[in-house]
Amino acid sequence: MAQVQVSRNHVTGYRNETYLYGESGLIHVGAFRGNAGILTVEHYGREGLIDCHSFETRDHGRDVPVFITRFGTAYAAELDDFIDKCLKDQAFSVNHDDGLWALQVVTDGMRSQTTRAQATPVAWKPPS
């Protein structure tokens, strides 16, 4: 199971954290540490913290929004891939089916919360 928390209006500024829960522990990415230029990855097991690493994000050499500090390289790579696919007339790895699947997951989750009924299991299919 995974949990993603995102807020651009958090009291501490831009906030983005991800938790991945498994049978033996969890992985936490993006703890707020007061320095947007540092990305923290933590691994917890049943007995507590197993490992913790911090990674420095790119310094752009000027003031940029905090999300650019953290995700700028990924945004640039996505744009490069998009342009490359357009120039080569190739299909994108994500299509409308992925959006519909995500909407179905959210709809079933909300329905189960409001009606207390069990959500319909949705089988994930990898992009073709």
N, C-alpha and C positions, 0 to 999 in steps of 0.2 A: 504494500500500500504506500502511496506517496501523498505528501501534502506540500503545496506550494503557497507561500504567503508573499504577496506583492502589494506595496503601497507606495505611491509617489508623494503622498501627503502625510506620511507618518511623522510623529512629533520629532523623531531623530533625523528626518530627511528621507531620502529615497531608501526603501527597504525591500529586499528580495531574499527570501530564504527558502530552502527546499529540504524536506525531511523524507527519507526513504526508509520505511519500516520493514523489517524482515523477521523471520522466526527467531533469529539469534541476536538481533540487535538493530541498530539504526545507523544511517549515515546522514549527517547534517551538513549542508553547504550554505555558507553565506551568513554566519552569525554576525550581528552588528557589534563592531568593536570600536566604533568611533573614528575609524579611518577607512574611508571608502576605497582607498587604493590597495587595501589588503583583503584578499578573499580567503576565508578559513574553511577547511574541510575537516570534519570530525567523524570518527568511527567509534561507536559505542557497542559493547557487548553486554551480556547479562550481568557482568561484574562491574561495569562502568566504562570509563574512557579507555579505549585501546590505542588510538592513534589520533594525532592532531597535526595538521600541516597548514601553514599559511603561505599564500602565493601573492606576490606583488603583481598588480595589474599594470598595464602600460601607462607611462607618464606621457601625456600629450604635449607637455612643455608649455601649456597655457591653461587658463581656466576653462573647463568644459563641464557640462552637466554631469553629475555623478554616474548616471547610467551609461554615459559614453565611456567613462573610465573603466567600468566593469564589462560592458558588452560591445564596445566599439569595434574590436577586432572581429567578433562574431557577426556584427551587422555588416561589416565590409565584406566578409567571406560570403554571406548570404546574397549581397548585391552582386558580387562577382559571379556566383553560381547562376543567379537569375539572368544576368546579361548573357552568360555563356550559353545557357539553355535556349534563350530567345534567338541568338545568332545561329545556333545549330539546329533550330526548329525541333528541339527535343522536349519530351514530356517532363513535367516537374515531378519531383519525388512525392509531393503532397498534392492531393486533388480534392475535389468537392466531397468525395466519399469520406475522407478523413474528417472534414468539417461536420458532416452529417453524423458520423459515429460519435464525435465529441459532444455534439448537441444531444444525442440520444443518452449518453452517459449522464450528462448534467440534468436532463429532463427526468430520467428515472431516479436519480438521486434526490432531486427536489420533491418528486411525487412521493417517494418513500418517507421523506421527512414530514410532509404535510398530511399524509393519510396514514402514516405508520405502517403502510403495507411494504412487503418486501419488494425491492427493486427487481426488475427483470434482468437476469444476467445477460450481459452483452459480450459476445466473443470478439476479442481484438484480432484484427487481421493486419498483418504487416503490409505496408505499401507495396504495390506491384512495380 
